[in-house]
Amino acid sequence: MKHVYLPDLKKYRTKVIKRHLDHDKRDVIILSCGNAYSHLKKALPQNNVIGLSTSHQYPGCVKLENRYYTNRELKELYPNSFNATPGMLPPHMYNEIGLELMSELSKQNYSGGSLMVPCGSGETLVALDSVLSNHLVGGYYDPNIPEICFDYTALRDALMCSYELVDLSDRAHVKEHQHDMWMITLTSSLHKISEVVRR
């Protein structure tokens, strides 16, 4: 397995969202565990960024009932707002996020080929697949690592049907996939992922 190390994927989506909301003063809502919210809060000082949470409490967040919320439900709760929740962005933004990520990957040692992508909402997986049409793109997740705990978002069913997803907490599943493939590794969870992949 060859690795490409990225410290944080949220800055690439934040850059795209900021570009789209540059002259838009609407409230921005985001259902997240806090990381994506903090990126947007810093990047969009002209907007009222409202962090929402169903399980993880973080400073400034609005606590919602612990269940799955659809894009429509969130828009009904916060009408006239922009929903920046991972996995719920307008479809055209995924391609832009994919292009931002490819620009970063090209500066590193990624030289093309199959790519395993960290999966939280699955947004990064869809974004990179939109710009890597000639290569196999798959995802990995681990319910024990918050950064890559696969969430039940709007993309879940489509992802499960369309992509190979590897559960890092399943040792046998990991062993099956120790082939010549690139893997984007988040440096924030590097030591945890390294332990799993070495087992």
FENPE-V151180 format. One record per residue. N is the residue number from 1. SS is DSSP state (hx for helix, st for strand, lp for the rest). OMEGA is omega in degrees with one decimal (NA if undefined). NEAR is the number of other ideal C-beta (glycine too) atoms within 10 Angstrom. Layout:
{{N;SS;OMEGA;NEAR} {N;SS;OMEGA;NEAR}}
This chain:
{{1;lp;177.0;13} {2;st;-173.4;14} {3;st;167.6;17} {4;st;-175.0;17} {5;st;176.0;12} {6;st;-177.5;19} {7;lp;-174.7;10} {8;lp;-179.4;14} {9;lp;-173.2;26} {10;hx;-176.9;20} {11;hx;-179.4;15} {12;hx;177.4;22} {13;hx;-179.7;24} {14;hx;179.8;22} {15;hx;-180.0;14} {16;hx;-179.8;20} {17;hx;179.2;24} {18;hx;179.2;15} {19;hx;-177.5;11} {20;hx;-177.1;15} {21;lp;-174.3;18} {22;lp;-179.0;9} {23;lp;-177.5;6} {24;lp;-174.7;11} {25;lp;179.7;10} {26;lp;169.2;12} {27;lp;176.7;13} {28;st;176.9;24} {29;st;178.6;23} {30;st;175.8;26} {31;st;-176.4;27} {32;lp;177.8;24} {33;lp;174.6;20} {34;lp;-176.5;17} {35;hx;-179.9;18} {36;hx;177.9;25} {37;hx;-176.9;26} {38;hx;176.4;18} {39;hx;-178.3;24} {40;hx;-179.1;24} {41;hx;179.7;18} {42;hx;-174.0;12} {43;hx;-174.6;17} {44;lp;-178.1;20} {45;lp;-179.2;7} {46;lp;-179.1;10} {47;lp;171.9;20} {48;lp;-178.4;12} {49;st;-176.6;22} {50;st;177.7;20} {51;st;178.9;21} {52;st;179.0;19} {53;st;175.8;19} {54;lp;-177.9;16} {55;lp;-178.6;9} {56;lp;173.9;12} {57;lp;173.2;9} {58;lp;-174.5;13} {59;lp;175.7;8} {60;lp;-176.4;12} {61;lp;173.8;19} {62;st;-177.5;12} {63;st;176.2;11} {64;lp;175.0;15} {65;lp;-176.2;6} {66;lp;177.2;8} {67;lp;178.6;8} {68;lp;177.0;12} {69;lp;175.8;21} {70;lp;176.1;11} {71;hx;-178.5;15} {72;hx;179.9;11} {73;hx;180.0;12} {74;hx;179.2;18} {75;hx;176.7;16} {76;hx;177.5;10} {77;hx;-177.8;14} {78;lp;-178.5;17} {79;lp;179.1;7} {80;lp;176.9;7} {81;lp;174.5;18} {82;st;-179.1;20} {83;st;-179.1;18} {84;lp;179.6;26} {85;lp;176.6;22} {86;lp;-178.4;23} {87;lp;-178.0;20} {88;lp;177.7;21} {89;lp;173.2;24} {90;lp;-173.7;9} {91;hx;-177.0;8} {92;hx;-178.9;10} {93;hx;-179.3;17} {94;hx;179.1;23} {95;hx;179.1;15} {96;hx;177.0;20} {97;hx;177.7;24} {98;hx;179.0;23} {99;hx;177.2;15} {100;hx;-179.8;20} {101;hx;179.9;23} {102;hx;177.2;16} {103;hx;178.7;11} {104;hx;-178.6;15} {105;hx;-179.1;20} {106;hx;177.2;11} {107;hx;-179.9;8} {108;lp;-173.9;12} {109;lp;178.8;11} {110;lp;-175.8;17} {111;lp;-179.5;10} {112;lp;-179.0;11} {113;lp;-178.4;13} {114;lp;-172.3;16} {115;st;173.5;22} {116;st;-171.5;24} {117;st;177.3;26} {118;st;-174.0;24} {119;lp;168.5;25} {120;lp;174.6;26} {121;lp;-174.9;23} {122;lp;-177.9;27} {123;hx;-179.2;27} {124;hx;178.1;25} {125;hx;179.8;28} {126;hx;-178.7;24} {127;hx;-179.0;27} {128;hx;177.8;22} {129;hx;-178.9;23} {130;hx;-179.5;17} {131;hx;179.5;19} {132;lp;-173.2;19} {133;lp;-179.0;7} {134;lp;-177.1;6} {135;lp;176.7;14} {136;lp;177.2;13} {137;st;177.5;23} {138;st;-177.5;18} {139;st;173.6;25} {140;st;-178.8;25} {141;st;175.9;22} {142;lp;-177.9;22} {143;lp;-178.6;11} {144;lp;-179.9;11} {145;lp;-172.8;18} {146;hx;-177.2;15} {147;hx;-177.8;18} {148;hx;175.1;22} {149;lp;-174.0;14} {150;lp;-178.3;20} {151;lp;174.6;22} {152;lp;-178.7;12} {153;lp;-179.9;21} {154;lp;-176.6;21} {155;lp;-167.9;20} {156;hx;-175.5;16} {157;hx;179.0;10} {158;hx;179.9;12} {159;hx;-177.8;21} {160;hx;-179.3;12} {161;hx;-170.7;7} {162;hx;-173.2;14} {163;lp;170.9;18} {164;lp;-179.9;12} {165;st;-177.0;18} {166;st;176.7;20} {167;st;-177.2;16} {168;lp;179.4;23} {169;lp;178.2;14} {170;lp;-173.4;12} {171;hx;-178.7;11} {172;hx;179.8;7} {173;hx;178.7;13} {174;hx;-179.6;19} {175;hx;179.7;10} {176;hx;-171.8;10} {177;lp;177.8;16} {178;lp;179.6;9} {179;lp;-174.0;7} {180;lp;-177.4;8} {181;lp;175.2;16} {182;st;178.9;21} {183;st;174.3;20} {184;st;-178.1;23} {185;st;176.7;20} {186;st;-177.0;18} {187;hx;179.4;11} {188;hx;179.7;17} {189;hx;-175.0;17} {190;hx;-175.3;13} {191;hx;179.4;8} {192;hx;-179.2;17} {193;hx;-179.8;22} {194;hx;178.7;12} {195;hx;-178.2;10} {196;hx;-175.9;18} {197;hx;-179.3;17} {198;hx;-174.1;7} {199;lp;NA;9}}
